Amino acid sequence: DVISPLVQKLRKYSTLGAISPMVKYIETDEIKSRGADAVTMIPDAHFERRRNRFRTAIDDPVLNYGVSYSACLFTTEALQKGGSFPEEYFMYVEDVEHGLLLEESGYQRATHTGVALSHEFHGSTDPHGPLPAYYKARNWLLLHQKRNLEPRGRFLILYLNFILTRFLHRLFTLNIDGLKGFIRGMIDGLKGKKGRGPFP
C-alpha cells in the first residue's frame, strides 16, 4: 500500500502541502526522490535554505525535503493557496515552479522514504527525440528568466553543460530531429515564447 502512508503524513502535518513516494526508474533500477533534470539544472545551494526550513517545520525521520511530480499527492488547501500548474511551459519544468509556488504559500513538500513507486522514464515519448529536447531547452530558460533563481551564474553553467552534452550526443548519433529540437528550444526560450511549441 503506497497511498495510505502518504495520506497519514499529510494529515499529521498541517504545513505539509505535497508528498510523494520514492520513485524507482524501471529502466535502471535507480531510486530517486526528485526528477533528474531538477537535480541537474538547479544549483544545490538554492535548496539549502529550503531544506533547513523544512527540517525546522517537520521533524520526521522518514520524510525528506522535496517531491517528485512523477507521483505526488496534494492537499486541497495547498492547491487553493499555491495555485494550479503554470500553463506557460506546456510540459516539463512546470512542476519545478509549482513546487516553488507551494513553498511561497507557506507549505512544505516531502518525500516519504518508506514507500516507492515504479516509473517508466519517458514512457510516452522518445527520450532523444525533438519533443523533450525542445521543451527542456526552452522551459529552463523561461523559468530562470521569470524567477531569477540564485545563484544565477551557476545556473548558466549548468544549463550550458546540459545543452552541450545532449547536443553532442545527438550530433554523434546523427539525431537531426533532436538537434533541431534543442536549437529551436533555445531560440524560443531566449525570445520568451510560452505555451505549446511546435511539438507534438
N, C-alpha and C positions, 0 to 999 in steps of 0.2 A: 504494500500500500504506500503510494508516494504522496497522495493528496493530503491525507489526514495529518501527518506530522507538520506539513506546511501550514495548514489551516490552524492547527493548535498554536503555532508560534505567532501567527497573525492576530489571533485572539488574545494572546498573552501580553503582547507589547503594543500599546496604543499608538506609539510613534512609528511602528513598522508598517510601511505602506505597500511594500512589494517583497516577495520572497520567491526564490527558485531553488530547485534541487541542483546537485552537481550534474553536469552534462557529460555523458560518455559518447565520444565520437566513434561510431561503429567501424569506420574505415581503419582507424589507427589504435583503437582501444584506449586512447588518451581520455582522462577525466579532467574537465576544466570547470571553473566557476564563472568565467567571463568569455565573451567572444574573442576569438584570436585577433581580429582586427583592432578591437578596442585596446587590447594589451599592447599591440604593436604600434598604434598610432598616437596614443595619448601618453605623454611623459609621466612616469611613475610619481614624480614629485607633485603632480597635480592632484593626486588622490590621497596624499599623506595626511593632510589636514582633515579630509573627509573620513578617513579611516579612524583617526583619533577621536573625532566627534562621534562616530558610530560606537566605538568601544566605551565611550563615556555614557552614551544613552542606553546601550543594550549590552549587558554583561551576560553572555550566554556562550558556553564552550562549544556548542555545535553550530553557531551562526558566525559566518564571516561576512565582511563588508562586500557589497556589490552583488549584482544579479546577472544571470544570462537570460536574455529575452527569447531564447530558443524555447524555454518553458518557464513561465512566470505567472504567479498569482498576485492580484492587486486587491486592495480593499476599495470599496465603493467611495469612501470618503477621500482616499488619496487621489483617485482619478477625478473626483469632482473638484478638488483644490488644485491639483497639479495639471489637470487637463488631459486631453487625449493625445495620441501620437501626432507630432508635427508632420503635416502632409507635404511640405515643400520638397522633401527628399525622395518621395515616391517609394523607394526601397533602399535599404542599407543606411546605417548611421542614425536613422530616426530613433532607434532605441537608445542610443547614447545620449541624445539631447533630452529625450523623455525622462531618462533617469536623473539627469541634472535638474529638470523642472520639478520632479518629485522632491528632491532634496531641498530645493529652494522653497518649497511649500511646507517644509518642516518635517518631512518624512524620511525614514531610513530605508535602505534596501539591503537585503541579506540573502546569502546562500546557505541553505541547510546542508551541512557536510555529511549528514547521516543518511541521506537518500540520493539516488541518482536515476536519471532517465537516459535512454539511448537516443542519439540524434544522428541522422544521416546528413553529413555536411554537403550542402549544395544538392539536396535530394531532388530538387525540381529544376535546376539549371546546370549548365556546363560550367564548372569552376574556372575554366580557362577561356571561356567564351567572351563575347563583347558585352553582354549584359552586366555581369559583376564588375568587369573592367571599367566600364563607363560610369556606373553609379558610385563605385568606391572612389575612383579618381575625382569625380565631381563633388560628391557629397562631403568628403572630408574637408575640402576647401570651403564649401558653403558653411559647414559647422564652425570652422575657426574664423571665418570672416564675420559670422553672426555673433559668436560667443567670445571671441578674443581670448581663448584659453591660454593660460600661462603654464610653463614658460614658452613663449611663442617661438623663440629661436630654436628651441629643442624640437618643437613640433615640426618645423620646416625641415629639419634634418631627417627626422623620422619619415616624413611624408616623401621626401625625395628618395630616400633609401627604399621605401615601399614601392614607389613607382619604378625606380631604376631596376631593382631586382626582378620584378614581374615583367617589366618591359623587355629586358634582356632574355628572359625565359621564353617569351612569346616570339621574340626575334629569332632565337636559335632553333626553335621548333617550327619556324615558318608559319606561325599562327597569325595570319594577316588580320583576320577579324578582331582578334584580341588586341592587337596593336592599335587598330583603328578605334576600338572602344576606349582605350587609355588616352589616346591623343585627344579625341573629341571630348572625353570627360574632363580632362584638364582645361581645355579651352572653355567649355561651358561653365566650369567651376570658377574660372577667373572672370568670366562675364557675369556671374551671379545668376545663371539660368536655373530655375527651380521647376519642380513638378515632374511630370512624366517626360522622359527624354526620347531618343529615337529607338530605344529598346524597351520592352519586347515589341 
